[in-house]
Amino acid sequence: MTVLAKLLDKAYETKTPTELVDAPVAALQGVSDADAEALKKAFGIKTIGDLAKNKYVIAAQTIAHLAALHK
C-alpha cells in the first residue's frame, strides 16, 4: 500500500498523482458524493486539482501554517 492509498477510495489507490489531479474530489477517502456535490455547488470544485487550487483552501492552509509558526 502506498502512502497515497491511505488517502483515497479503493478504486483510485493505483492511480498516479498526474491522474489523481483530474479525479473527482469524491475519490478522496472520507469525501462522499454528497460532499462532492456540495463543493461543486458552493465553489465549483469538481476535481482533486480544483480543490487544491481553490483560493479558500489555500488561504486556510496559509493561515494555519502561519499560526503554527507563532506557537
mmCIF file as Biopython writes it, N, C-alpha, C and O atoms, coordinates in Angstrom:
data_model
#
loop_
_atom_site.group_PDB
_atom_site.id
_atom_site.type_symbol
_atom_site.label_atom_id
_atom_site.label_alt_id
_atom_site.label_comp_id
_atom_site.label_asym_id
_atom_site.label_entity_id
_atom_site.label_seq_id
_atom_site.pdbx_PDB_ins_code
_atom_site.Cartn_x
_atom_site.Cartn_y
_atom_site.Cartn_z
_atom_site.occupancy
_atom_site.B_iso_or_equiv
_atom_site.auth_seq_id
_atom_site.auth_asym_id
_atom_site.pdbx_PDB_model_num
ATOM 1   N N  . MET A ? 1  ? 0.849   -1.193 0.000   1.0 0.0 1  A 1 
ATOM 2   C CA . MET A ? 1  ? 0.000   0.000  0.000   1.0 0.0 1  A 1 
ATOM 3   C C  . MET A ? 1  ? 0.884   1.243  0.000   1.0 0.0 1  A 1 
ATOM 4   O O  . MET A ? 1  ? 1.807   1.370  0.804   1.0 0.0 1  A 1 
ATOM 5   N N  . THR A ? 2  ? 0.586   2.138  -0.903  1.0 0.0 2  A 1 
ATOM 6   C CA . THR A ? 2  ? 1.346   3.378  -0.970  1.0 0.0 2  A 1 
ATOM 7   C C  . THR A ? 2  ? 0.808   4.388  0.038   1.0 0.0 2  A 1 
ATOM 8   O O  . THR A ? 2  ? -0.270  4.205  0.604   1.0 0.0 2  A 1 
ATOM 9   N N  . VAL A ? 3  ? 1.548   5.422  0.246   1.0 0.0 3  A 1 
ATOM 10  C CA . VAL A ? 3  ? 1.107   6.500  1.139   1.0 0.0 3  A 1 
ATOM 11  C C  . VAL A ? 3  ? -0.198  7.095  0.617   1.0 0.0 3  A 1 
ATOM 12  O O  . VAL A ? 3  ? -1.110  7.384  1.391   1.0 0.0 3  A 1 
ATOM 13  N N  . LEU A ? 4  ? -0.281  7.274  -0.695  1.0 0.0 4  A 1 
ATOM 14  C CA . LEU A ? 4  ? -1.493  7.835  -1.288  1.0 0.0 4  A 1 
ATOM 15  C C  . LEU A ? 4  ? -2.704  6.944  -1.076  1.0 0.0 4  A 1 
ATOM 16  O O  . LEU A ? 4  ? -3.822  7.442  -0.938  1.0 0.0 4  A 1 
ATOM 17  N N  . ALA A ? 5  ? -2.501  5.637  -1.048  1.0 0.0 5  A 1 
ATOM 18  C CA . ALA A ? 5  ? -3.620  4.706  -0.901  1.0 0.0 5  A 1 
ATOM 19  C C  . ALA A ? 5  ? -4.410  4.976  0.376   1.0 0.0 5  A 1 
ATOM 20  O O  . ALA A ? 5  ? -5.621  4.759  0.410   1.0 0.0 5  A 1 
ATOM 21  N N  . LYS A ? 6  ? -3.752  5.437  1.402   1.0 0.0 6  A 1 
ATOM 22  C CA . LYS A ? 6  ? -4.430  5.737  2.664   1.0 0.0 6  A 1 
ATOM 23  C C  . LYS A ? 6  ? -5.343  6.958  2.549   1.0 0.0 6  A 1 
ATOM 24  O O  . LYS A ? 6  ? -6.217  7.169  3.391   1.0 0.0 6  A 1 
ATOM 25  N N  . LEU A ? 7  ? -5.140  7.749  1.518   1.0 0.0 7  A 1 
ATOM 26  C CA . LEU A ? 7  ? -5.903  8.979  1.343   1.0 0.0 7  A 1 
ATOM 27  C C  . LEU A ? 7  ? -7.041  8.842  0.345   1.0 0.0 7  A 1 
ATOM 28  O O  . LEU A ? 7  ? -7.847  9.759  0.188   1.0 0.0 7  A 1 
ATOM 29  N N  . LEU A ? 8  ? -7.110  7.694  -0.333  1.0 0.0 8  A 1 
ATOM 30  C CA . LEU A ? 8  ? -8.011  7.541  -1.467  1.0 0.0 8  A 1 
ATOM 31  C C  . LEU A ? 8  ? -8.981  6.384  -1.304  1.0 0.0 8  A 1 
ATOM 32  O O  . LEU A ? 8  ? -8.730  5.434  -0.563  1.0 0.0 8  A 1 
ATOM 33  N N  . ASP A ? 9  ? -10.095 6.490  -2.016  1.0 0.0 9  A 1 
ATOM 34  C CA . ASP A ? 9  ? -11.014 5.365  -2.122  1.0 0.0 9  A 1 
ATOM 35  C C  . ASP A ? 9  ? -10.312 4.259  -2.903  1.0 0.0 9  A 1 
ATOM 36  O O  . ASP A ? 9  ? -9.432  4.526  -3.721  1.0 0.0 9  A 1 
ATOM 37  N N  . LYS A ? 10 ? -10.704 3.033  -2.647  1.0 0.0 10 A 1 
ATOM 38  C CA . LYS A ? 10 ? -10.063 1.849  -3.232  1.0 0.0 10 A 1 
ATOM 39  C C  . LYS A ? 10 ? -9.875  1.949  -4.750  1.0 0.0 10 A 1 
ATOM 40  O O  . LYS A ? 10 ? -8.817  1.582  -5.261  1.0 0.0 10 A 1 
ATOM 41  N N  . ALA A ? 11 ? -10.869 2.431  -5.463  1.0 0.0 11 A 1 
ATOM 42  C CA . ALA A ? 11 ? -10.817 2.496  -6.926  1.0 0.0 11 A 1 
ATOM 43  C C  . ALA A ? 11 ? -9.709  3.411  -7.451  1.0 0.0 11 A 1 
ATOM 44  O O  . ALA A ? 11 ? -9.343  3.323  -8.623  1.0 0.0 11 A 1 
ATOM 45  N N  . TYR A ? 12 ? -9.184  4.271  -6.614  1.0 0.0 12 A 1 
ATOM 46  C CA . TYR A ? 12 ? -8.183  5.249  -7.050  1.0 0.0 12 A 1 
ATOM 47  C C  . TYR A ? 12 ? -6.790  4.983  -6.476  1.0 0.0 12 A 1 
ATOM 48  O O  . TYR A ? 12 ? -5.860  5.738  -6.759  1.0 0.0 12 A 1 
ATOM 49  N N  . GLU A ? 13 ? -6.630  3.940  -5.686  1.0 0.0 13 A 1 
ATOM 50  C CA . GLU A ? 13 ? -5.363  3.668  -4.999  1.0 0.0 13 A 1 
ATOM 51  C C  . GLU A ? 13 ? -4.179  3.453  -5.935  1.0 0.0 13 A 1 
ATOM 52  O O  . GLU A ? 13 ? -3.043  3.738  -5.555  1.0 0.0 13 A 1 
ATOM 53  N N  . THR A ? 14 ? -4.411  2.967  -7.123  1.0 0.0 14 A 1 
ATOM 54  C CA . THR A ? 14 ? -3.304  2.673  -8.043  1.0 0.0 14 A 1 
ATOM 55  C C  . THR A ? 14 ? -3.051  3.793  -9.054  1.0 0.0 14 A 1 
ATOM 56  O O  . THR A ? 14 ? -2.173  3.666  -9.907  1.0 0.0 14 A 1 
ATOM 57  N N  . LYS A ? 15 ? -3.793  4.860  -8.968  1.0 0.0 15 A 1 
ATOM 58  C CA . LYS A ? 15 ? -3.634  5.981  -9.898  1.0 0.0 15 A 1 
ATOM 59  C C  . LYS A ? 15 ? -2.384  6.787  -9.565  1.0 0.0 15 A 1 
ATOM 60  O O  . LYS A ? 15 ? -1.955  6.838  -8.413  1.0 0.0 15 A 1 
ATOM 61  N N  . THR A ? 16 ? -1.814  7.404  -10.565 1.0 0.0 16 A 1 
ATOM 62  C CA . THR A ? 16 ? -0.650  8.269  -10.365 1.0 0.0 16 A 1 
ATOM 63  C C  . THR A ? 16 ? -1.117  9.653  -9.914  1.0 0.0 16 A 1 
ATOM 64  O O  . THR A ? 16 ? -2.282  10.003 -10.107 1.0 0.0 16 A 1 
ATOM 65  N N  . PRO A ? 17 ? -0.233  10.432 -9.324  1.0 0.0 17 A 1 
ATOM 66  C CA . PRO A ? 17 ? -0.614  11.801 -8.967  1.0 0.0 17 A 1 
ATOM 67  C C  . PRO A ? 17 ? -1.116  12.598 -10.174 1.0 0.0 17 A 1 
ATOM 68  O O  . PRO A ? 17 ? -2.026  13.415 -10.041 1.0 0.0 17 A 1 
ATOM 69  N N  . THR A ? 18 ? -0.534  12.366 -11.335 1.0 0.0 18 A 1 
ATOM 70  C CA . THR A ? 18 ? -0.977  13.058 -12.544 1.0 0.0 18 A 1 
ATOM 71  C C  . THR A ? 18 ? -2.423  12.711 -12.867 1.0 0.0 18 A 1 
ATOM 72  O O  . THR A ? 18 ? -3.196  13.578 -13.276 1.0 0.0 18 A 1 
ATOM 73  N N  . GLU A ? 19 ? -2.788  11.458 -12.686 1.0 0.0 19 A 1 
ATOM 74  C CA . GLU A ? 19 ? -4.167  11.038 -12.915 1.0 0.0 19 A 1 
ATOM 75  C C  . GLU A ? 19 ? -5.094  11.546 -11.815 1.0 0.0 19 A 1 
ATOM 76  O O  . GLU A ? 19 ? -6.238  11.914 -12.082 1.0 0.0 19 A 1 
ATOM 77  N N  . LEU A ? 20 ? -4.602  11.566 -10.592 1.0 0.0 20 A 1 
ATOM 78  C CA . LEU A ? 20 ? -5.427  11.960 -9.454  1.0 0.0 20 A 1 
ATOM 79  C C  . LEU A ? 20 ? -5.827  13.430 -9.477  1.0 0.0 20 A 1 
ATOM 80  O O  . LEU A ? 20 ? -6.884  13.788 -8.957  1.0 0.0 20 A 1 
ATOM 81  N N  . VAL A ? 21 ? -5.010  14.276 -10.064 1.0 0.0 21 A 1 
ATOM 82  C CA . VAL A ? 21 ? -5.349  15.697 -10.157 1.0 0.0 21 A 1 
ATOM 83  C C  . VAL A ? 21 ? -6.685  15.879 -10.873 1.0 0.0 21 A 1 
ATOM 84  O O  . VAL A ? 21 ? -7.450  16.789 -10.552 1.0 0.0 21 A 1 
ATOM 85  N N  . ASP A ? 22 ? -6.960  15.009 -11.841 1.0 0.0 22 A 1 
ATOM 86  C CA . ASP A ? 22 ? -8.201  15.101 -12.614 1.0 0.0 22 A 1 
ATOM 87  C C  . ASP A ? 22 ? -9.311  14.195 -12.090 1.0 0.0 22 A 1 
ATOM 88  O O  . ASP A ? 22 ? -10.399 14.148 -12.663 1.0 0.0 22 A 1 
ATOM 89  N N  . ALA A ? 23 ? -9.038  13.476 -11.004 1.0 0.0 23 A 1 
ATOM 90  C CA . ALA A ? 23 ? -10.041 12.586 -10.420 1.0 0.0 23 A 1 
ATOM 91  C C  . ALA A ? 23 ? -11.081 13.399 -9.658  1.0 0.0 23 A 1 
ATOM 92  O O  . ALA A ? 23 ? -10.787 14.487 -9.163  1.0 0.0 23 A 1 
ATOM 93  N N  . PRO A ? 24 ? -12.291 12.869 -9.567  1.0 0.0 24 A 1 
ATOM 94  C CA . PRO A ? 24 ? -13.320 13.593 -8.807  1.0 0.0 24 A 1 
ATOM 95  C C  . PRO A ? 24 ? -12.918 13.724 -7.342  1.0 0.0 24 A 1 
ATOM 96  O O  . PRO A ? 24 ? -12.230 12.865 -6.790  1.0 0.0 24 A 1 
ATOM 97  N N  . VAL A ? 25 ? -13.352 14.796 -6.737  1.0 0.0 25 A 1 
ATOM 98  C CA . VAL A ? 25 ? -12.997 15.048 -5.340  1.0 0.0 25 A 1 
ATOM 99  C C  . VAL A ? 25 ? -13.498 13.923 -4.422  1.0 0.0 25 A 1 
ATOM 100 O O  . VAL A ? 25 ? -12.927 13.698 -3.355  1.0 0.0 25 A 1 
ATOM 101 N N  . ALA A ? 26 ? -14.550 13.226 -4.828  1.0 0.0 26 A 1 
ATOM 102 C CA . ALA A ? 26 ? -15.064 12.097 -4.045  1.0 0.0 26 A 1 
ATOM 103 C C  . ALA A ? 26 ? -14.098 10.910 -4.029  1.0 0.0 26 A 1 
ATOM 104 O O  . ALA A ? 26 ? -14.315 9.951  -3.289  1.0 0.0 26 A 1 
ATOM 105 N N  . ALA A ? 27 ? -13.036 10.963 -4.838  1.0 0.0 27 A 1 
ATOM 106 C CA . ALA A ? 27 ? -12.008 9.916  -4.799  1.0 0.0 27 A 1 
ATOM 107 C C  . ALA A ? 27 ? -11.213 9.973  -3.498  1.0 0.0 27 A 1 
ATOM 108 O O  . ALA A ? 27 ? -10.568 8.997  -3.116  1.0 0.0 27 A 1 
ATOM 109 N N  . LEU A ? 28 ? -11.261 11.111 -2.825  1.0 0.0 28 A 1 
ATOM 110 C CA . LEU A ? 28 ? -10.584 11.247 -1.534  1.0 0.0 28 A 1 
ATOM 111 C C  . LEU A ? 28 ? -11.357 10.487 -0.473  1.0 0.0 28 A 1 
ATOM 112 O O  . LEU A ? 28 ? -12.576 10.621 -0.363  1.0 0.0 28 A 1 
ATOM 113 N N  . GLN A ? 29 ? -10.648 9.693  0.302   1.0 0.0 29 A 1 
ATOM 114 C CA . GLN A ? 29 ? -11.291 8.919  1.355   1.0 0.0 29 A 1 
ATOM 115 C C  . GLN A ? 29 ? -11.983 9.862  2.335   1.0 0.0 29 A 1 
ATOM 116 O O  . GLN A ? 29 ? -11.373 10.807 2.834   1.0 0.0 29 A 1 
ATOM 117 N N  . GLY A ? 30 ? -13.242 9.601  2.601   1.0 0.0 30 A 1 
ATOM 118 C CA . GLY A ? 30 ? -13.999 10.416 3.544   1.0 0.0 30 A 1 
ATOM 119 C C  . GLY A ? 30 ? -14.837 11.507 2.890   1.0 0.0 30 A 1 
ATOM 120 O O  . GLY A ? 30 ? -15.643 12.154 3.559   1.0 0.0 30 A 1 
ATOM 121 N N  . VAL A ? 31 ? -14.654 11.719 1.580   1.0 0.0 31 A 1 
ATOM 122 C CA . VAL A ? 31 ? -15.462 12.691 0.863   1.0 0.0 31 A 1 
ATOM 123 C C  . VAL A ? 31 ? -16.552 11.927 0.120   1.0 0.0 31 A 1 
ATOM 124 O O  . VAL A ? 31 ? -16.269 11.186 -0.821  1.0 0.0 31 A 1 
ATOM 125 N N  . SER A ? 32 ? -17.784 12.109 0.541   1.0 0.0 32 A 1 
ATOM 126 C CA . SER A ? 32 ? -18.901 11.392 -0.074  1.0 0.0 32 A 1 
ATOM 127 C C  . SER A ? 32 ? -19.325 12.067 -1.376  1.0 0.0 32 A 1 
ATOM 128 O O  . SER A ? 32 ? -18.893 13.178 -1.685  1.0 0.0 32 A 1 
ATOM 129 N N  . ASP A ? 33 ? -20.164 11.388 -2.121  1.0 0.0 33 A 1 
ATOM 130 C CA . ASP A ? 33 ? -20.715 12.001 -3.334  1.0 0.0 33 A 1 
ATOM 131 C C  . ASP A ? 33 ? -21.512 13.256 -2.985  1.0 0.0 33 A 1 
ATOM 132 O O  . ASP A ? 33 ? -21.487 14.238 -3.727  1.0 0.0 33 A 1 
ATOM 133 N N  . ALA A ? 34 ? -22.217 13.223 -1.857  1.0 0.0 34 A 1 
ATOM 134 C CA . ALA A ? 34 ? -22.979 14.395 -1.415  1.0 0.0 34 A 1 
ATOM 135 C C  . ALA A ? 34 ? -22.035 15.540 -1.051  1.0 0.0 34 A 1 
ATOM 136 O O  . ALA A ? 34 ? -22.313 16.697 -1.367  1.0 0.0 34 A 1 
ATOM 137 N N  . ASP A ? 35 ? -20.932 15.226 -0.395  1.0 0.0 35 A 1 
ATOM 138 C CA . ASP A ? 35 ? -19.929 16.251 -0.075  1.0 0.0 35 A 1 
ATOM 139 C C  . ASP A ? 35 ? -19.366 16.857 -1.357  1.0 0.0 35 A 1 
ATOM 140 O O  . ASP A ? 35 ? -19.209 18.072 -1.470  1.0 0.0 35 A 1 
ATOM 141 N N  . ALA A ? 36 ? -19.066 15.992 -2.314  1.0 0.0 36 A 1 
ATOM 142 C CA . ALA A ? 36 ? -18.516 16.448 -3.591  1.0 0.0 36 A 1 
ATOM 143 C C  . ALA A ? 36 ? -19.501 17.364 -4.308  1.0 0.0 36 A 1 
ATOM 144 O O  . ALA A ? 36 ? -19.108 18.377 -4.887  1.0 0.0 36 A 1 
ATOM 145 N N  . GLU A ? 37 ? -20.770 17.008 -4.267  1.0 0.0 37 A 1 
ATOM 146 C CA . GLU A ? 37 ? -21.799 17.833 -4.902  1.0 0.0 37 A 1 
ATOM 147 C C  . GLU A ? 37 ? -21.901 19.192 -4.215  1.0 0.0 37 A 1 
ATOM 148 O O  . GLU A ? 37 ? -22.086 20.212 -4.879  1.0 0.0 37 A 1 
ATOM 149 N N  . ALA A ? 38 ? -21.780 19.207 -2.892  1.0 0.0 38 A 1 
ATOM 150 C CA . ALA A ? 38 ? -21.825 20.468 -2.143  1.0 0.0 38 A 1 
ATOM 151 C C  . ALA A ? 38 ? -20.629 21.353 -2.493  1.0 0.0 38 A 1 
ATOM 152 O O  . ALA A ? 38 ? -20.779 22.566 -2.646  1.0 0.0 38 A 1 
ATOM 153 N N  . LEU A ? 39 ? -19.446 20.753 -2.621  1.0 0.0 39 A 1 
ATOM 154 C CA . LEU A ? 39 ? -18.261 21.518 -3.018  1.0 0.0 39 A 1 
ATOM 155 C C  . LEU A ? 39 ? -18.416 22.083 -4.426  1.0 0.0 39 A 1 
ATOM 156 O O  . LEU A ? 39 ? -18.010 23.212 -4.701  1.0 0.0 39 A 1 
ATOM 157 N N  . LYS A ? 40 ? -19.005 21.291 -5.307  1.0 0.0 40 A 1 
ATOM 158 C CA . LYS A ? 40 ? -19.248 21.739 -6.680  1.0 0.0 40 A 1 
ATOM 159 C C  . LYS A ? 40 ? -20.227 22.916 -6.697  1.0 0.0 40 A 1 
ATOM 160 O O  . LYS A ? 40 ? -20.015 23.911 -7.389  1.0 0.0 40 A 1 
ATOM 161 N N  . LYS A ? 41 ? -21.290 22.777 -5.928  1.0 0.0 41 A 1 
ATOM 162 C CA . LYS A ? 41 ? -22.318 23.821 -5.890  1.0 0.0 41 A 1 
ATOM 163 C C  . LYS A ? 41 ? -21.792 25.111 -5.255  1.0 0.0 41 A 1 
ATOM 164 O O  . LYS A ? 41 ? -22.057 26.206 -5.751  1.0 0.0 41 A 1 
ATOM 165 N N  . ALA A ? 42 ? -21.053 24.973 -4.168  1.0 0.0 42 A 1 
ATOM 166 C CA . ALA A ? 42 ? -20.593 26.151 -3.435  1.0 0.0 42 A 1 
ATOM 167 C C  . ALA A ? 42 ? -19.387 26.835 -4.067  1.0 0.0 42 A 1 
ATOM 168 O O  . ALA A ? 42 ? -19.304 28.063 -4.091  1.0 0.0 42 A 1 
ATOM 169 N N  . PHE A ? 43 ? -18.448 26.034 -4.582  1.0 0.0 43 A 1 
ATOM 170 C CA . PHE A ? 43 ? -17.176 26.604 -5.026  1.0 0.0 43 A 1 
ATOM 171 C C  . PHE A ? 43 ? -16.757 26.211 -6.444  1.0 0.0 43 A 1 
ATOM 172 O O  . PHE A ? 43 ? -15.698 26.628 -6.912  1.0 0.0 43 A 1 
ATOM 173 N N  . GLY A ? 44 ? -17.573 25.421 -7.124  1.0 0.0 44 A 1 
ATOM 174 C CA . GLY A ? 44 ? -17.212 24.985 -8.469  1.0 0.0 44 A 1 
ATOM 175 C C  . GLY A ? 44 ? -16.126 23.928 -8.493  1.0 0.0 44 A 1 
ATOM 176 O O  . GLY A ? 44 ? -15.489 23.711 -9.524  1.0 0.0 44 A 1 
ATOM 177 N N  . ILE A ? 45 ? -15.912 23.267 -7.363  1.0 0.0 45 A 1 
ATOM 178 C CA . ILE A ? 45 ? -14.860 22.253 -7.252  1.0 0.0 45 A 1 
ATOM 179 C C  . ILE A ? 45 ? -15.394 20.922 -7.771  1.0 0.0 45 A 1 
ATOM 180 O O  . ILE A ? 45 ? -16.387 20.398 -7.268  1.0 0.0 45 A 1 
ATOM 181 N N  . LYS A ? 46 ? -14.712 20.381 -8.793  1.0 0.0 46 A 1 
ATOM 182 C CA . LYS A ? 46 ? -15.101 19.093 -9.364  1.0 0.0 46 A 1 
ATOM 183 C C  . LYS A ? 46 ? -14.022 18.034 -9.183  1.0 0.0 46 A 1 
ATOM 184 O O  . LYS A ? 46 ? -14.330 16.849 -9.057  1.0 0.0 46 A 1 
ATOM 185 N N  . THR A ? 47 ? -12.771 18.451 -9.168  1.0 0.0 47 A 1 
ATOM 186 C CA . THR A ? 47 ? -11.658 17.503 -9.123  1.0 0.0 47 A 1 
ATOM 187 C C  . THR A ? 47 ? -10.749 17.765 -7.922  1.0 0.0 47 A 1 
ATOM 188 O O  . THR A ? 47 ? -10.853 18.790 -7.248  1.0 0.0 47 A 1 
ATOM 189 N N  . ILE A ? 48 ? -9.866  16.814 -7.681  1.0 0.0 48 A 1 
ATOM 190 C CA . ILE A ? 48 ? -8.874  16.993 -6.612  1.0 0.0 48 A 1 
ATOM 191 C C  . ILE A ? 48 ? -8.006  18.210 -6.922  1.0 0.0 48 A 1 
ATOM 192 O O  . ILE A ? 48 ? -7.646  18.969 -6.022  1.0 0.0 48 A 1 
ATOM 193 N N  . GLY A ? 49 ? -7.676  18.391 -8.183  1.0 0.0 49 A 1 
ATOM 194 C CA . GLY A ? 49 ? -6.890  19.563 -8.585  1.0 0.0 49 A 1 
ATOM 195 C C  . GLY A ? 49 ? -7.616  20.865 -8.313  1.0 0.0 49 A 1 
ATOM 196 O O  . GLY A ? 49 ? -7.011  21.838 -7.862  1.0 0.0 49 A 1 
ATOM 197 N N  . ASP A ? 50 ? -8.922  20.886 -8.589  1.0 0.0 50 A 1 
ATOM 198 C CA . ASP A ? 50 ? -9.718  22.086 -8.292  1.0 0.0 50 A 1 
ATOM 199 C C  . ASP A ? 50 ? -9.675  22.405 -6.798  1.0 0.0 50 A 1 
ATOM 200 O O  . ASP A ? 50 ? -9.528  23.562 -6.406  1.0 0.0 50 A 1 
ATOM 201 N N  . LEU A ? 51 ? -9.803  21.379 -5.979  1.0 0.0 51 A 1 
ATOM 202 C CA . LEU A ? 51 ? -9.776  21.567 -4.527  1.0 0.0 51 A 1 
ATOM 203 C C  . LEU A ? 51 ? -8.426  22.128 -4.088  1.0 0.0 51 A 1 
ATOM 204 O O  . LEU A ? 51 ? -8.362  23.052 -3.277  1.0 0.0 51 A 1 
ATOM 205 N N  . ALA A ? 52 ? -7.363  21.567 -4.625  1.0 0.0 52 A 1 
ATOM 206 C CA . ALA A ? 52 ? -6.013  22.001 -4.247  1.0 0.0 52 A 1 
ATOM 207 C C  . ALA A ? 52 ? -5.735  23.449 -4.636  1.0 0.0 52 A 1 
ATOM 208 O O  . ALA A ? 52 ? -4.984  24.143 -3.952  1.0 0.0 52 A 1 
ATOM 209 N N  . LYS A ? 53 ? -6.334  23.902 -5.725  1.0 0.0 53 A 1 
ATOM 210 C CA . LYS A ? 53 ? -6.084  25.256 -6.221  1.0 0.0 53 A 1 
ATOM 211 C C  . LYS A ? 53 ? -7.117  26.271 -5.735  1.0 0.0 53 A 1 
ATOM 212 O O  . LYS A ? 53 ? -7.027  27.451 -6.074  1.0 0.0 53 A 1 
ATOM 213 N N  . ASN A ? 54 ? -8.083  25.832 -4.957  1.0 0.0 54 A 1 
ATOM 214 C CA . ASN A ? 54 ? -9.145  26.717 -4.502  1.0 0.0 54 A 1 
ATOM 215 C C  . ASN A ? 54 ? -8.580  27.811 -3.592  1.0 0.0 54 A 1 
ATOM 216 O O  . ASN A ? 54 ? -7.835  27.523 -2.656  1.0 0.0 54 A 1 
ATOM 217 N N  . LYS A ? 55 ? -8.934  29.049 -3.870  1.0 0.0 55 A 1 
ATOM 218 C CA . LYS A ? 55 ? -8.362  30.172 -3.113  1.0 0.0 55 A 1 
ATOM 219 C C  . LYS A ? 55 ? -8.707  30.121 -1.628  1.0 0.0 55 A 1 
ATOM 220 O O  . LYS A ? 55 ? -7.926  30.587 -0.798  1.0 0.0 55 A 1 
ATOM 221 N N  . TYR A ? 56 ? -9.855  29.567 -1.285  1.0 0.0 56 A 1 
ATOM 222 C CA . TYR A ? 56 ? -10.228 29.483 0.132   1.0 0.0 56 A 1 
ATOM 223 C C  . TYR A ? 56 ? -9.438  28.393 0.852   1.0 0.0 56 A 1 
ATOM 224 O O  . TYR A ? 56 ? -9.070  28.555 2.015   1.0 0.0 56 A 1 
ATOM 225 N N  . VAL A ? 57 ? -9.181  27.303 0.173   1.0 0.0 57 A 1 
ATOM 226 C CA . VAL A ? 57 ? -8.360  26.233 0.740   1.0 0.0 57 A 1 
ATOM 227 C C  . VAL A ? 57 ? -6.932  26.737 0.936   1.0 0.0 57 A 1 
ATOM 228 O O  . VAL A ? 57 ? -6.319  26.504 1.978   1.0 0.0 57 A 1 
ATOM 229 N N  . ILE A ? 58 ? -6.415  27.424 -0.069  1.0 0.0 58 A 1 
ATOM 230 C CA . ILE A ? 58 ? -5.060  27.973 0.032   1.0 0.0 58 A 1 
ATOM 231 C C  . ILE A ? 58 ? -4.975  28.995 1.160   1.0 0.0 58 A 1 
ATOM 232 O O  . ILE A ? 58 ? -3.999  29.003 1.910   1.0 0.0 58 A 1 
ATOM 233 N N  . ALA A ? 59 ? -5.977  29.852 1.291   1.0 0.0 59 A 1 
ATOM 234 C CA . ALA A ? 59 ? -5.980  30.851 2.362   1.0 0.0 59 A 1 
ATOM 235 C C  . ALA A ? 59 ? -6.011  30.178 3.731   1.0 0.0 59 A 1 
ATOM 236 O O  . ALA A ? 59 ? -5.274  30.576 4.634   1.0 0.0 59 A 1 
ATOM 237 N N  . ALA A ? 60 ? -6.848  29.173 3.890   1.0 0.0 60 A 1 
ATOM 238 C CA . ALA A ? 60 ? -6.945  28.468 5.174   1.0 0.0 60 A 1 
ATOM 239 C C  . ALA A ? 60 ? -5.628  27.774 5.517   1.0 0.0 60 A 1 
ATOM 240 O O  . ALA A ? 60 ? -5.189  27.815 6.666   1.0 0.0 60 A 1 
ATOM 241 N N  . GLN A ? 61 ? -4.998  27.140 4.537   1.0 0.0 61 A 1 
ATOM 242 C CA . GLN A ? 61 ? -3.709  26.485 4.782   1.0 0.0 61 A 1 
ATOM 243 C C  . GLN A ? 61 ? -2.637  27.501 5.161   1.0 0.0 61 A 1 
ATOM 244 O O  . GLN A ? 61 ? -1.836  27.255 6.062   1.0 0.0 61 A 1 
ATOM 245 N N  . THR A ? 62 ? -2.621  28.629 4.483   1.0 0.0 62 A 1 
ATOM 246 C CA . THR A ? 62 ? -1.650  29.672 4.785   1.0 0.0 62 A 1 
ATOM 247 C C  . THR A ? 62 ? -1.805  30.184 6.199   1.0 0.0 62 A 1 
ATOM 248 O O  . THR A ? 62 ? -0.821  30.333 6.923   1.0 0.0 62 A 1 
ATOM 249 N N  . ILE A ? 63 ? -3.044  30.455 6.598   1.0 0.0 63 A 1 
ATOM 250 C CA . ILE A ? 63 ? -3.315  30.940 7.952   1.0 0.0 63 A 1 
ATOM 251 C C  . ILE A ? 63 ? -2.892  29.898 8.983   1.0 0.0 63 A 1 
ATOM 252 O O  . ILE A ? 63 ? -2.274  30.243 9.991   1.0 0.0 63 A 1 
ATOM 253 N N  . ALA A ? 64 ? -3.217  28.635 8.746   1.0 0.0 64 A 1 
ATOM 254 C CA . ALA A ? 64 ? -2.855  27.567 9.691   1.0 0.0 64 A 1 
ATOM 255 C C  . ALA A ? 64 ? -1.344  27.424 9.806   1.0 0.0 64 A 1 
ATOM 256 O O  . ALA A ? 64 ? -0.822  27.226 10.903  1.0 0.0 64 A 1 
ATOM 257 N N  . HIS A ? 65 ? -0.636  27.522 8.681   1.0 0.0 65 A 1 
ATOM 258 C CA . HIS A ? 65 ? 0.836   27.428 8.722   1.0 0.0 65 A 1 
ATOM 259 C C  . HIS A ? 65 ? 1.455   28.612 9.462   1.0 0.0 65 A 1 
ATOM 260 O O  . HIS A ? 65 ? 2.396   28.449 10.238  1.0 0.0 65 A 1 
ATOM 261 N N  . LEU A ? 66 ? 0.921   29.792 9.215   1.0 0.0 66 A 1 
ATOM 262 C CA . LEU A ? 66 ? 1.442   30.977 9.907   1.0 0.0 66 A 1 
ATOM 263 C C  . LEU A ? 66 ? 1.166   30.895 11.403  1.0 0.0 66 A 1 
ATOM 264 O O  . LEU A ? 66 ? 2.014   31.268 12.214  1.0 0.0 66 A 1 
ATOM 265 N N  . ALA A ? 67 ? -0.004  30.414 11.769  1.0 0.0 67 A 1 
ATOM 266 C CA . ALA A ? 67 ? -0.344  30.258 13.189  1.0 0.0 67 A 1 
ATOM 267 C C  . ALA A ? 67 ? 0.612   29.270 13.864  1.0 0.0 67 A 1 
ATOM 268 O O  . ALA A ? 67 ? 1.029   29.480 15.003  1.0 0.0 67 A 1 
ATOM 269 N N  . ALA A ? 68 ? 0.952   28.196 13.154  1.0 0.0 68 A 1 
ATOM 270 C CA . ALA A ? 68 ? 1.871   27.201 13.711  1.0 0.0 68 A 1 
ATOM 271 C C  . ALA A ? 68 ? 3.256   27.780 13.971  1.0 0.0 68 A 1 
ATOM 272 O O  . ALA A ? 68 ? 3.941   27.367 14.906  1.0 0.0 68 A 1 
ATOM 273 N N  . LEU A ? 69 ? 3.662   28.726 13.153  1.0 0.0 69 A 1 
ATOM 274 C CA . LEU A ? 69 ? 4.964   29.373 13.327  1.0 0.0 69 A 1 
ATOM 275 C C  . LEU A ? 69 ? 4.995   30.270 14.576  1.0 0.0 69 A 1 
ATOM 276 O O  . LEU A ? 69 ? 6.062   30.539 15.128  1.0 0.0 69 A 1 
ATOM 277 N N  . HIS A ? 70 ? 3.835   30.718 15.003  1.0 0.0 70 A 1 
ATOM 278 C CA . HIS A ? 70 ? 3.762   31.652 16.130  1.0 0.0 70 A 1 
ATOM 279 C C  . HIS A ? 70 ? 3.437   30.980 17.448  1.0 0.0 70 A 1 
ATOM 280 O O  . HIS A ? 70 ? 3.141   31.655 18.434  1.0 0.0 70 A 1 
ATOM 281 N N  . LYS A ? 71 ? 3.487   29.679 17.474  1.0 0.0 71 A 1 
ATOM 282 C CA . LYS A ? 71 ? 3.216   28.953 18.736  1.0 0.0 71 A 1 
ATOM 283 C C  . LYS A ? 71 ? 4.457   28.867 19.565  1.0 0.0 71 A 1 
ATOM 284 O O  . LYS A ? 71 ? 4.433   28.298 20.656  1.0 0.0 71 A 1 
#
